[in-house]
């Protein structure tokens, strides 16, 4: 066997192993997400939902106790809390009575993405950031639910 065939076989072998590992990881996280989604759906069934689940992005937090890792997922608003379920199965819940302010910002924690505006929720400990499809509607719904007037856009 010449060297080119050996290198090709090695590359294919590595790709197969990496594919198998990735497949296992996807299956594990899919199961975690489905379990967390089922539990959260049953919890929300007894709450008054203001904005039902929709796609969103968690952008991190400066407040302690919230995950540092950004993640895709689904976001919802109830009369009791703002809740985000990450694709990896982590539930981020912010009780509405802990929200001290609301604002929109182009940058958050040094991060900026073209065309996206951060929806920021302020608590006594810091801010929690999200990307949502309709920031104006979310800001209005959060303002009405919390009784907080959003900060003016700078």
KAZI-V132396 format. One line per field, one symbol per residue. ss: DSSP state (~ for helix, > for strand, _ for the rest). phi: phi as a letter, one per 30 degrees, with the letter a starting at -180 (. if undefined). Layout:
BEGIN
ss=???
phi=???
END
This chain:
BEGIN
ss=__~~~~~~~~~~~~~~~~~~~~~~~~~~~~~~~~~~~~~~~~~~____>>>>>>>>>>>>>_________>>>>>>>>__>>>>>>____>>>>>~~~>>>>>>>__>__>______>>>>>>__>>>>>>>__~~~~~~~~~~~~________
phi=.ddddddddddddddddddddddddddddddddddddddddddddccddcbdebdabdcjacddjcedddadlbbbbcdcacbbcddcjdccbbdddcdcabacadbahicbbeiccdccccbddlcbcbcbdcdddddddddddcicdddddd
END
